Amino acid sequence: MHYEFLFLIVIAFVYFYSIEFIKYREIKYLYDRTNEINNTLLKISEDLQNYEDINNLYKKMLYDTVNLIKGADCGSILIYNKQKDEMEFVAAIPFDLNELKKIRLKREELYLYNTTNLKAPDIIKNPAYFDSINMSEEKFHKLNSSRALDIKATLSAPLYINGEFYGVINVDSKKSENAFSDKDIELIKYIARQLETAIKNALLMNELIEINRIDKLTDVYNRRYFEEIMEKEIKRAARYNNIFSLIMIDMDNFKIINDSYGHNMGDEILRYFVDVIKQNIRSTDIVSRFAGDEFIIVMHSCDKEQALQKIEDIRSYLKNHTYCNISVEFSAGVCTYYKGATLQDIIISADNSMYEEKRQRKGFSSCVYF
């Protein structure tokens, strides 16, 4: 009887110890996971300083989030384009992002829109089945062709910036419909809050960078930033034998506009002039406000004849499209990059050509029709 009692005590002790050991392991796991998550998110915040391009930040965020969520092996981030009312892919692992960028989704086509009205995270089992019912056949086919639907489960969370819906982050599992649990929902909710802070800071940083790069009145590059990027452009041209042509432009009789119509109208004319330039050049070309009513256009892979033709295209457009019955004219000069030329050499050459044209045009044109 005595031995039986001792045996029961040992059994009770082992049982109690086992329970406590299990609790300890759970607590230790939660502690380690919390530290892992916090350290990773802290690393994201530190890395943020190295990301001038927010798209690179999206990739980093997605990569770290997929690594943090157990059971996840792929994922994507979609950002809401408010002007187009469309969701756009900005990051994807390991899917082909270039293919996914061709697919634009409506918010109403998102799983979260149907389950939480984009207010909270949720788990999607068999996403392919949901998409086959809730999106157009064309979009479903494109997603399927890109292999983005070769997944069994998705853990999706909305992202909000300053109280407005910004996008969603998805982490996916290719292995099991039961890869994610309610604990993972709480985890990605926490992660999403941290990501929102990082995105907000990145957007503010980009805004500050743009303020320092962009001329406030005309919304093109300012002179300081133009000179900065052109130094790099010249190095590339020298190394790879690229060509480009620099066009120096000075508006004719701009002082007459300011004196006759006031500076507000003068500002409107400057903005109009820049808009006309943008409409007549490629998106890859560079426009900068150099000083006052002087502007520079840099046209990649263009020789002097092509640049002169572009000047005539802009001039022809302005001739046929006045602004408030004000006719806008300009003088221009071109210099095509040549081996060994510095930015200063190219600008001086284009500037001299421009002033030569201005001398020839002086007295033969009027900028303002009364």
C-alpha contacts under 8 A as a table, 3 or more apart, distances in Angstrom:
res1	aa1	res2	aa2	distance
1	M	4	E	5.06
1	M	5	F	6.28
2	H	5	F	5.19
2	H	6	L	6.39
3	Y	6	L	5.02
3	Y	7	F	6.02
4	E	7	F	4.94
4	E	8	L	6.21
5	F	8	L	5.13
5	F	9	I	6.31
6	L	9	I	5.02
6	L	10	V	6.22
7	F	10	V	5.10
7	F	11	I	6.17
8	L	11	I	5.02
8	L	12	A	6.06
9	I	12	A	5.04
9	I	13	F	6.01
10	V	13	F	4.98
10	V	14	V	6.07
11	I	14	V	5.17
11	I	15	Y	6.03
12	A	15	Y	5.04
12	A	16	F	5.99
13	F	16	F	5.10
13	F	17	Y	5.94
14	V	17	Y	5.01
14	V	18	S	5.92
15	Y	18	S	5.09
15	Y	19	I	6.26
16	F	19	I	5.20
16	F	20	E	6.23
17	Y	20	E	5.08
17	Y	21	F	5.91
18	S	21	F	4.95
18	S	22	I	6.10
19	I	22	I	5.16
19	I	23	K	6.21
20	E	23	K	4.97
20	E	24	Y	5.99
21	F	24	Y	4.90
21	F	25	R	6.11
22	I	25	R	5.05
22	I	26	E	6.18
23	K	26	E	5.06
23	K	27	I	6.07
24	Y	27	I	5.07
24	Y	28	K	5.91
25	R	28	K	4.98
25	R	29	Y	5.94
26	E	29	Y	5.02
26	E	30	L	6.13
27	I	30	L	5.10
27	I	31	Y	6.00
28	K	31	Y	4.93
28	K	32	D	5.98
29	Y	32	D	5.10
29	Y	33	R	5.95
30	L	33	R	5.06
30	L	34	T	5.91
31	Y	34	T	5.12
31	Y	35	N	6.17
32	D	35	N	5.10
32	D	36	E	6.04
33	R	36	E	4.88
33	R	37	I	6.04
34	T	37	I	5.11
34	T	38	N	6.00
35	N	38	N	5.08
35	N	39	N	5.86
36	E	39	N	5.22
36	E	40	T	6.08
36	E	68	L	7.98
37	I	40	T	5.15
37	I	41	L	6.10
37	I	68	L	6.70
38	N	41	L	5.14
38	N	42	L	5.93
39	N	42	L	4.98
39	N	43	K	6.06
40	T	43	K	4.95
40	T	44	I	6.27
40	T	64	D	7.18
41	L	44	I	4.92
41	L	45	S	6.36
41	L	191	I	7.76
41	L	194	Q	7.01
42	L	45	S	5.10
42	L	46	E	6.29
43	K	46	E	4.99
43	K	47	D	5.94
44	I	47	D	5.00
44	I	48	L	6.04
44	I	60	K	7.77
44	I	61	M	7.17
44	I	198	A	7.74
45	S	48	L	5.14
45	S	49	Q	7.57
45	S	198	A	6.38
46	E	49	Q	6.15
47	D	50	N	5.50
47	D	51	Y	7.05
48	L	51	Y	5.32
48	L	57	L	7.05
48	L	198	A	7.21
48	L	202	A	7.17
49	Q	52	E	7.64
51	Y	54	I	6.51
51	Y	56	N	6.58
51	Y	57	L	6.06
51	Y	202	A	7.98
52	E	202	A	7.90
52	E	205	M	8.00
52	E	206	N	6.98
53	D	56	N	5.56
53	D	57	L	6.80
53	D	206	N	7.94
54	I	57	L	4.83
54	I	58	Y	6.33
54	I	199	I	7.82
54	I	202	A	6.49
54	I	203	L	7.50
54	I	206	N	7.90
55	N	58	Y	5.05
55	N	59	K	6.53
55	N	90	V	6.55
55	N	91	A	7.38
56	N	59	K	5.15
56	N	60	K	6.35
57	L	60	K	5.07
57	L	61	M	6.10
58	Y	61	M	5.11
58	Y	62	L	6.14
58	Y	77	I	7.31
58	Y	90	V	6.99
58	Y	91	A	6.02
59	K	62	L	5.23
59	K	63	Y	6.11
59	K	90	V	7.97
59	K	91	A	5.35
59	K	92	A	7.25
60	K	63	Y	5.15
60	K	64	D	6.21
61	M	64	D	5.30
61	M	65	T	6.08
61	M	195	L	7.21
62	L	65	T	5.09
62	L	66	V	6.10
62	L	75	G	6.92
62	L	76	S	6.79
62	L	77	I	7.07
62	L	91	A	7.16
62	L	92	A	7.54
62	L	93	I	7.68
62	L	169	I	7.59
63	Y	66	V	5.38
63	Y	67	N	6.38
63	Y	93	I	7.32
64	D	67	N	5.10
64	D	68	L	6.18
65	T	68	L	4.97
65	T	69	I	6.31
65	T	171	V	7.56
65	T	191	I	7.58
66	V	69	I	5.52
66	V	70	K	7.93
66	V	72	A	5.55
66	V	73	D	6.22
66	V	74	C	6.34
66	V	75	G	6.71
66	V	171	V	5.92
67	N	70	K	7.22
67	N	72	A	7.17
67	N	73	D	7.60
69	I	72	A	5.65
69	I	171	V	7.84
69	I	184	D	6.96
69	I	187	L	7.90
69	I	188	I	7.77
70	K	179	A	7.91
70	K	180	F	7.81
71	G	173	S	6.16
71	G	179	A	5.20
71	G	180	F	6.67
72	A	75	G	7.78
72	A	171	V	5.89
72	A	172	D	5.27
72	A	173	S	4.83
72	A	174	K	7.92
72	A	179	A	7.43
73	D	171	V	7.43
73	D	172	D	6.18
73	D	173	S	5.55
73	D	174	K	6.94
74	C	92	A	7.66
74	C	93	I	5.09
74	C	94	P	6.12
74	C	171	V	5.87
74	C	172	D	5.10
74	C	173	S	6.54
74	C	174	K	7.79
75	G	92	A	5.75
75	G	93	I	5.30
75	G	94	P	7.50
75	G	169	I	7.63
75	G	170	N	5.20
75	G	171	V	4.11
75	G	172	D	5.16
76	S	89	F	7.22
76	S	90	V	7.72
76	S	91	A	5.42
76	S	92	A	4.18
76	S	93	I	6.32
76	S	169	I	6.05
76	S	170	N	5.18
76	S	171	V	6.59
77	I	89	F	5.94
77	I	90	V	5.84
77	I	91	A	5.16
77	I	92	A	6.53
77	I	167	G	7.36
77	I	168	V	5.82
77	I	169	I	4.50
77	I	170	N	6.15
78	L	87	M	5.82
78	L	88	E	5.13
78	L	89	F	4.35
78	L	90	V	5.79
78	L	91	A	7.27
78	L	167	G	5.45
78	L	168	V	5.40
78	L	169	I	6.57
79	I	87	M	5.49
79	I	88	E	5.28
79	I	89	F	6.47
79	I	90	V	6.77
79	I	166	Y	5.94
79	I	167	G	4.15
79	I	168	V	6.60
80	Y	85	D	7.01
80	Y	86	E	5.82
80	Y	87	M	4.51
80	Y	88	E	6.33
80	Y	165	F	7.48
80	Y	166	Y	5.47
80	Y	167	G	5.12
81	N	84	K	5.57
81	N	85	D	5.57
81	N	86	E	5.27
81	N	87	M	6.03
81	N	88	E	6.93
82	K	85	D	4.80
82	K	86	E	6.90
85	D	106	K	6.83
85	D	107	R	7.81
86	E	104	R	5.90
86	E	105	L	5.53
86	E	106	K	5.04
86	E	107	R	6.79
87	M	104	R	5.64
87	M	105	L	4.92
87	M	106	K	5.92
87	M	107	R	6.54
87	M	167	G	7.41
88	E	101	K	6.44
88	E	103	I	7.32
88	E	104	R	5.54
88	E	105	L	6.95
89	F	92	A	7.47
89	F	97	L	7.25
89	F	100	L	6.21
89	F	101	K	5.38
89	F	103	I	7.77
89	F	104	R	7.75
90	V	97	L	7.41
90	V	101	K	7.31
91	A	97	L	6.48
92	A	95	F	5.56
92	A	96	D	7.12
92	A	97	L	5.72
93	I	96	D	7.92
95	F	100	L	7.89
95	F	146	S	7.12
95	F	147	R	7.06
95	F	148	A	6.23
96	D	99	E	5.50
96	D	100	L	6.41
96	D	146	S	6.80
97	L	100	L	4.92
97	L	101	K	6.01
98	N	101	K	5.24
98	N	102	K	7.01
99	E	102	K	5.52
99	E	103	I	7.42
99	E	146	S	6.57
100	L	103	I	5.35
100	L	143	L	7.19
100	L	146	S	7.16
101	K	104	R	7.15
103	I	139	K	6.52
103	I	142	K	7.18
103	I	143	L	7.59
105	L	109	E	6.39
105	L	110	L	7.69
105	L	139	K	7.99
106	K	109	E	5.31
106	K	110	L	7.20
107	R	110	L	5.46
107	R	113	Y	6.53
108	E	113	Y	5.73
108	E	114	N	7.17
109	E	113	Y	7.20
109	E	131	D	7.63
109	E	134	N	5.77
109	E	135	M	5.77
110	L	113	Y	5.32
110	L	114	N	6.93
111	Y	114	N	5.34
111	Y	115	T	6.39
111	Y	124	I	7.31
111	Y	130	F	7.49
112	L	115	T	5.07
112	L	116	T	5.39
112	L	117	N	6.00
112	L	118	L	5.16
112	L	119	K	7.88
112	L	120	A	7.68
112	L	121	P	7.24
112	L	122	D	6.80
112	L	156	S	7.24
112	L	157	A	7.79
112	L	158	P	7.83
113	Y	116	T	5.91
113	Y	117	N	4.14
113	Y	118	L	4.91
114	N	117	N	5.88
115	T	118	L	7.76
115	T	122	D	7.69
116	T	119	K	5.44
116	T	120	A	5.73
116	T	121	P	7.47
116	T	122	D	7.57
117	N	120	A	7.75
118	L	121	P	7.83
118	L	158	P	5.88
118	L	165	F	7.90
119	K	158	P	6.63
120	A	157	A	6.35
120	A	158	P	6.37
120	A	189	K	7.66
121	P	155	L	7.29
121	P	156	S	5.48
121	P	157	A	4.10
121	P	158	P	6.39
121	P	185	I	6.10
121	P	188	I	7.47
121	P	189	K	6.48
122	D	155	L	6.02
122	D	156	S	5.64
122	D	157	A	6.70
122	D	185	I	6.45
123	I	153	A	7.17
123	I	154	T	5.77
123	I	155	L	4.65
123	I	156	S	6.38
123	I	180	F	7.10
123	I	181	S	7.93
123	I	185	I	7.51
124	I	127	P	5.87
124	I	153	A	5.51
124	I	154	T	4.94
124	I	155	L	6.31
124	I	156	S	7.58
125	K	152	K	6.22
125	K	153	A	4.53
125	K	154	T	6.57
125	K	177	E	5.39
125	K	178	N	7.67
126	N	129	Y	5.72
126	N	130	F	6.96
126	N	151	I	7.27
126	N	152	K	4.97
126	N	153	A	5.59
126	N	177	E	6.68
127	P	130	F	5.13
127	P	131	D	6.14
127	P	149	L	7.03
127	P	151	I	7.22
127	P	152	K	6.74
127	P	153	A	6.35
127	P	154	T	6.92
128	A	131	D	5.16
128	A	132	S	6.08
128	A	149	L	5.51
128	A	150	D	7.82
128	A	151	I	7.65
129	Y	132	S	5.17
129	Y	133	I	6.64
130	F	133	I	5.44
130	F	134	N	6.17
131	D	134	N	5.09
131	D	135	M	5.59
131	D	140	F	6.51
132	S	135	M	6.20
132	S	136	S	7.74
132	S	137	E	7.27
132	S	140	F	6.10
135	M	139	K	6.56
135	M	140	F	6.34
136	S	139	K	5.39
136	S	140	F	6.17
137	E	140	F	5.09
137	E	141	H	6.01
138	E	141	H	5.16
138	E	142	K	6.29
139	K	142	K	5.08
139	K	143	L	6.19
140	F	143	L	5.17
140	F	144	N	6.03
141	H	144	N	5.01
141	H	145	S	5.95
142	K	145	S	5.05
142	K	146	S	6.21
143	L	146	S	5.22
143	L	147	R	6.55
143	L	148	A	5.53
143	L	149	L	6.38
144	N	147	R	5.18
144	N	148	A	6.00
144	N	149	L	5.43
144	N	150	D	7.63
145	S	148	A	7.60
146	S	149	L	7.88
147	R	150	D	5.47
148	A	151	I	7.28
150	D	174	K	6.55
151	I	154	T	7.61
151	I	172	D	6.48
151	I	173	S	5.73
151	I	174	K	4.24
151	I	175	K	7.33
152	K	172	D	7.54
152	K	173	S	5.86
152	K	174	K	5.27
152	K	175	K	6.38
152	K	176	S	5.60
152	K	177	E	4.96
153	A	172	D	5.69
153	A	173	S	5.27
153	A	174	K	7.06
153	A	176	S	6.64
153	A	177	E	4.86
153	A	178	N	7.19
153	A	179	A	6.87
153	A	180	F	7.71
154	T	170	N	6.35
154	T	171	V	5.68
154	T	172	D	4.32
154	T	173	S	6.37
154	T	180	F	7.97
155	L	170	N	5.66
155	L	171	V	5.27
155	L	172	D	6.25
155	L	180	F	6.93
155	L	184	D	7.94
155	L	185	I	7.28
156	S	168	V	6.75
156	S	169	I	5.77
156	S	170	N	4.40
156	S	171	V	6.50
157	A	168	V	5.54
157	A	169	I	5.46
157	A	170	N	6.57
157	A	188	I	6.77
157	A	189	K	6.68
157	A	192	A	6.90
158	P	165	F	7.44
158	P	166	Y	7.64
158	P	167	G	5.90
158	P	168	V	4.35
158	P	169	I	6.52
158	P	192	A	7.50
159	L	165	F	6.26
159	L	166	Y	5.39
159	L	167	G	5.06
159	L	168	V	5.42
159	L	169	I	7.27
159	L	192	A	6.40
159	L	193	R	7.68
159	L	196	E	6.26
160	Y	163	G	5.72
160	Y	164	E	5.28
160	Y	165	F	4.58
160	Y	166	Y	4.97
160	Y	167	G	7.04
160	Y	196	E	6.48
161	I	164	E	5.38
161	I	165	F	6.58
161	I	166	Y	5.98
161	I	196	E	6.27
161	I	200	K	6.45
169	I	192	A	7.93
173	S	176	S	6.34
173	S	177	E	7.58
173	S	179	A	6.43
175	K	179	A	7.41
176	S	179	A	5.21
177	E	180	F	7.81
178	N	181	S	7.27
180	F	183	K	7.95
180	F	184	D	5.92
180	F	185	I	7.83
181	S	184	D	5.20
181	S	185	I	6.66
182	D	185	I	4.98
182	D	186	E	6.54
183	K	186	E	5.19
183	K	187	L	6.18
184	D	187	L	4.77
184	D	188	I	6.04
185	I	188	I	5.37
185	I	189	K	6.10
186	E	189	K	5.06
186	E	190	Y	6.36
187	L	190	Y	5.19
187	L	191	I	6.22
188	I	191	I	4.76
188	I	192	A	5.79
189	K	192	A	5.14
189	K	193	R	6.51
190	Y	193	R	5.35
190	Y	194	Q	6.70
191	I	194	Q	5.19
191	I	195	L	6.20
192	A	195	L	4.93
192	A	196	E	6.05
193	R	196	E	5.13
193	R	197	T	6.52
194	Q	197	T	5.23
194	Q	198	A	6.41
195	L	198	A	4.99
195	L	199	I	6.06
196	E	199	I	5.11
196	E	200	K	6.01
197	T	200	K	5.10
197	T	201	N	6.19
198	A	201	N	5.17
198	A	202	A	6.15
199	I	202	A	4.94
199	I	203	L	6.07
200	K	203	L	5.16
200	K	204	L	6.22
201	N	204	L	5.10
201	N	205	M	6.06
202	A	205	M	4.93
202	A	206	N	6.05
203	L	206	N	5.03
203	L	207	E	6.04
204	L	207	E	4.96
204	L	208	L	6.22
205	M	208	L	5.12
205	M	209	I	6.16
206	N	209	I	4.93
206	N	210	E	6.05
207	E	210	E	5.08
207	E	211	I	6.15
208	L	211	I	5.03
208	L	212	N	6.41
209	I	212	N	5.22
209	I	213	R	6.29
210	E	213	R	4.88
210	E	214	I	5.69
211	I	214	I	5.50
211	I	215	D	7.73
211	I	216	K	7.52
212	N	225	Y	7.84
213	R	221	Y	5.69
213	R	222	N	5.82
213	R	224	R	7.49
213	R	225	Y	5.34
214	I	219	D	5.77
214	I	220	V	5.42
214	I	221	Y	4.47
214	I	222	N	5.20
214	I	225	Y	7.90
215	D	218	T	5.82
215	D	219	D	5.26
215	D	220	V	5.53
215	D	221	Y	5.69
215	D	222	N	4.80
215	D	289	R	6.94
216	K	219	D	5.53
216	K	220	V	7.90
217	L	267	D	7.40
217	L	271	R	7.12
218	T	270	L	6.85
218	T	271	R	5.13
218	T	274	V	6.66
218	T	289	R	7.64
220	V	287	V	6.09
220	V	288	S	5.41
220	V	289	R	6.52
221	Y	225	Y	6.37
221	Y	226	F	5.97
221	Y	287	V	6.45
221	Y	288	S	4.52
221	Y	289	R	6.33
222	N	225	Y	5.68
222	N	226	F	6.06
222	N	288	S	5.66
222	N	289	R	5.46
222	N	290	F	6.69
223	R	226	F	4.98
223	R	227	E	6.13
223	R	288	S	6.43
223	R	289	R	6.17
223	R	290	F	5.04
223	R	291	A	7.45
224	R	227	E	5.37
224	R	228	E	6.39
225	Y	228	E	4.88
225	Y	229	I	6.29
226	F	229	I	5.40
226	F	230	M	6.05
226	F	288	S	6.33
227	E	230	M	5.10
227	E	231	E	6.26
227	E	343	L	7.79
228	E	231	E	5.57
228	E	232	K	7.10
229	I	232	K	5.32
229	I	233	E	6.26
230	M	233	E	4.63
230	M	234	I	6.03
230	M	343	L	7.09
231	E	234	I	5.30
231	E	235	K	6.46
231	E	343	L	6.84
232	K	235	K	5.14
232	K	236	R	6.34
233	E	236	R	5.19
233	E	237	A	6.18
234	I	237	A	4.94
234	I	238	A	6.10
234	I	342	T	7.39
234	I	343	L	7.32
235	K	238	A	5.16
235	K	239	R	6.16
236	R	239	R	5.09
236	R	240	Y	5.90
236	R	241	N	7.75
236	R	242	N	7.12
237	A	240	Y	5.41
237	A	241	N	5.11
237	A	242	N	4.26
237	A	243	I	6.25
238	A	241	N	5.43
238	A	242	N	6.96
238	A	339	K	6.37
238	A	340	G	7.38
239	R	242	N	7.85
242	N	301	S	6.84
243	I	300	H	6.59
243	I	301	S	5.11
243	I	302	C	6.55
243	I	303	D	7.10
243	I	336	T	7.15
243	I	337	Y	5.95
243	I	338	Y	7.75
244	F	298	V	6.76
244	F	299	M	5.54
244	F	300	H	4.46
244	F	301	S	5.04
244	F	302	C	5.26
244	F	303	D	6.55
244	F	336	T	5.84
244	F	337	Y	5.74
245	S	298	V	5.74
245	S	299	M	5.32
245	S	300	H	6.72
245	S	301	S	7.67
245	S	302	C	5.80
245	S	303	D	5.97
245	S	304	K	6.31
245	S	307	A	6.53
245	S	334	V	6.68
245	S	335	C	5.70
245	S	336	T	4.10
245	S	337	Y	6.09
246	L	296	I	6.90
246	L	297	I	5.80
246	L	298	V	4.54
246	L	299	M	6.50
246	L	334	V	5.69
246	L	335	C	5.39
246	L	336	T	6.15
246	L	337	Y	7.67
246	L	346	I	7.25
246	L	347	I	7.46
246	L	350	A	6.97
247	I	296	I	5.55
247	I	297	I	5.01
247	I	298	V	6.28
247	I	307	A	7.28
247	I	332	A	6.58
247	I	333	G	5.64
247	I	334	V	4.59
247	I	335	C	6.71
247	I	350	A	6.39
248	M	294	E	7.38
248	M	295	F	6.16
248	M	296	I	4.79
248	M	297	I	6.74
248	M	332	A	5.46
248	M	333	G	5.25
248	M	334	V	6.40
248	M	347	I	7.33
248	M	350	A	5.63
248	M	351	D	5.87
248	M	354	M	6.46
249	I	294	E	5.54
249	I	295	F	5.08
249	I	296	I	6.02
249	I	297	I	7.96
249	I	330	F	6.69
249	I	331	S	5.80
249	I	332	A	4.44
249	I	333	G	6.74
249	I	354	M	6.87
250	D	293	D	5.98
250	D	294	E	4.47
250	D	295	F	6.50
250	D	330	F	5.64
250	D	331	S	5.43
250	D	332	A	6.42
250	D	354	M	7.57
251	M	254	F	5.95
251	M	293	D	5.85
251	M	294	E	6.65
251	M	328	V	7.60
251	M	329	E	6.06
251	M	330	F	4.08
251	M	331	S	6.24
252	D	328	V	7.66
252	D	329	E	5.54
252	D	330	F	4.73
252	D	331	S	6.48
252	D	358	K	7.81
252	D	367	C	6.40
253	N	256	I	5.48
253	N	257	I	7.20
253	N	366	S	7.46
253	N	367	C	5.84
254	F	257	I	5.29
254	F	258	N	6.68
254	F	266	G	7.64
254	F	293	D	7.28
254	F	367	C	7.43
255	K	258	N	5.14
255	K	259	D	6.10
256	I	259	D	5.07
256	I	260	S	5.82
256	I	367	C	7.79
256	I	368	V	7.52
257	I	260	S	5.17
257	I	261	Y	5.59
257	I	262	G	7.02
257	I	265	M	7.56
257	I	266	G	6.07
257	I	367	C	7.81
257	I	368	V	6.93
258	N	261	Y	5.49
258	N	262	G	4.59
258	N	263	H	4.93
258	N	264	N	7.95
258	N	265	M	7.02
258	N	266	G	5.22
259	D	262	G	5.71
259	D	263	H	7.63
261	Y	264	N	7.88
261	Y	265	M	5.97
261	Y	266	G	7.30
262	G	265	M	5.64
262	G	266	G	6.40
263	H	266	G	4.66
263	H	267	D	6.11
264	N	267	D	5.12
264	N	268	E	6.37
265	M	268	E	4.91
265	M	269	I	6.15
266	G	269	I	5.08
266	G	270	L	6.32
267	D	270	L	5.11
267	D	271	R	6.35
268	E	271	R	5.16
268	E	272	Y	6.08
269	I	272	Y	4.95
269	I	273	F	5.97
269	I	323	Y	7.25
269	I	328	V	7.94
270	L	273	F	5.08
270	L	274	V	6.29
270	L	293	D	7.16
271	R	274	V	5.20
271	R	275	D	6.22
272	Y	275	D	5.07
272	Y	276	V	6.29
272	Y	323	Y	7.70
273	F	276	V	5.18
273	F	277	I	6.38
273	F	328	V	7.75
274	V	277	I	5.01
274	V	278	K	6.23
275	D	278	K	5.10
275	D	279	Q	6.22
276	V	279	Q	5.12
276	V	280	N	6.44
276	V	314	I	7.06
276	V	317	Y	7.82
276	V	318	L	7.67
277	I	280	N	5.29
277	I	281	I	6.42
277	I	314	I	6.53
278	K	281	I	5.47
278	K	282	R	7.47
278	K	283	S	7.73
278	K	287	V	7.85
279	Q	282	R	7.97
280	N	310	K	7.58
280	N	313	D	7.29
280	N	314	I	6.40
281	I	285	D	6.63
281	I	310	K	7.75
282	R	285	D	5.39
283	S	286	I	7.86
284	T	300	H	7.57
285	D	297	I	7.21
285	D	298	V	5.77
285	D	299	M	5.00
285	D	300	H	6.17
286	I	296	I	7.93
286	I	297	I	5.57
286	I	298	V	4.96
286	I	299	M	6.72
287	V	295	F	7.21
287	V	296	I	5.75
287	V	297	I	4.66
287	V	298	V	6.58
288	S	295	F	5.66
288	S	296	I	5.21
288	S	297	I	6.61
289	R	292	G	7.47
289	R	293	D	7.62
289	R	294	E	6.23
289	R	295	F	4.50
289	R	296	I	6.43
290	F	293	D	7.87
290	F	294	E	5.38
290	F	295	F	5.01
290	F	296	I	6.32
291	A	294	E	5.11
291	A	295	F	7.02
299	M	302	C	5.84
299	M	307	A	7.25
302	C	305	E	8.00
302	C	306	Q	5.79
302	C	307	A	6.39
302	C	336	T	7.99
303	D	306	Q	5.48
303	D	307	A	6.33
303	D	336	T	6.12
304	K	307	A	5.06
304	K	308	L	6.12
304	K	334	V	6.57
304	K	335	C	6.79
304	K	336	T	5.79
305	E	308	L	5.10
305	E	309	Q	6.22
306	Q	309	Q	5.08
306	Q	310	K	6.32
307	A	310	K	5.04
307	A	311	I	6.37
307	A	334	V	7.07
308	L	311	I	5.05
308	L	312	E	6.45
308	L	334	V	7.20
309	Q	312	E	5.10
309	Q	313	D	6.28
310	K	313	D	4.92
310	K	314	I	6.32
311	I	314	I	5.25
311	I	315	R	6.09
311	I	332	A	7.43
312	E	315	R	4.87
312	E	316	S	5.89
313	D	316	S	5.15
313	D	317	Y	6.26
314	I	317	Y	5.17
314	I	318	L	6.31
315	R	318	L	5.21
315	R	319	K	6.19
315	R	329	E	7.12
315	R	330	F	7.74
316	S	319	K	5.09
316	S	320	N	6.48
317	Y	320	N	5.32
317	Y	321	H	6.07
318	L	321	H	4.95
318	L	322	T	6.24
318	L	327	S	7.23
318	L	328	V	6.29
318	L	329	E	7.26
319	K	322	T	6.72
319	K	327	S	6.88
319	K	328	V	7.44
319	K	329	E	7.83
321	H	327	S	7.78
322	T	325	N	5.36
322	T	326	I	5.40
322	T	327	S	4.85
322	T	328	V	6.77
323	Y	326	I	5.03
323	Y	327	S	6.54
323	Y	328	V	7.66
325	N	369	Y	6.92
326	I	367	C	7.26
326	I	368	V	5.34
326	I	369	Y	5.96
327	S	367	C	5.50
327	S	368	V	5.56
327	S	369	Y	6.62
328	V	367	C	5.55
328	V	368	V	7.39
329	E	366	S	7.91
329	E	367	C	5.82
331	S	354	M	5.86
331	S	355	Y	7.43
331	S	357	E	6.12
331	S	358	K	5.39
331	S	361	R	7.85
332	A	350	A	7.92
332	A	351	D	7.99
332	A	353	S	7.20
332	A	354	M	4.41
332	A	355	Y	7.69
332	A	357	E	6.82
332	A	358	K	7.71
333	G	350	A	4.73
333	G	351	D	6.09
333	G	352	N	7.17
333	G	353	S	4.44
333	G	354	M	3.76
333	G	355	Y	7.52
333	G	357	E	7.28
334	V	349	S	7.56
334	V	350	A	4.64
334	V	351	D	7.88
334	V	353	S	6.59
334	V	354	M	7.37
335	C	346	I	5.89
335	C	347	I	7.53
335	C	349	S	6.03
335	C	350	A	4.88
336	T	346	I	7.43
337	Y	341	A	6.71
337	Y	346	I	6.79
338	Y	341	A	5.67
341	A	345	D	5.81
341	A	346	I	6.60
342	T	345	D	5.06
342	T	346	I	6.41
343	L	346	I	5.19
343	L	347	I	6.15
344	Q	347	I	5.16
344	Q	348	I	6.06
345	D	348	I	5.33
345	D	349	S	6.20
346	I	349	S	5.20
346	I	350	A	6.18
347	I	350	A	5.18
347	I	351	D	5.84
348	I	351	D	4.96
348	I	352	N	6.04
349	S	352	N	5.24
349	S	353	S	6.36
350	A	353	S	5.11
350	A	354	M	6.10
351	D	354	M	4.98
351	D	355	Y	6.25
352	N	355	Y	5.24
352	N	356	E	6.17
353	S	356	E	5.08
353	S	357	E	6.32
354	M	357	E	5.20
354	M	358	K	6.19
355	Y	358	K	4.76
355	Y	359	R	6.11
356	E	359	R	5.21
356	E	360	Q	6.40
357	E	360	Q	5.03
357	E	361	R	6.11
358	K	361	R	5.02
358	K	362	K	5.87
359	R	362	K	5.21
361	R	364	F	5.45
361	R	365	S	6.52
362	K	365	S	6.65
363	G	366	S	7.67
366	S	369	Y	7.35
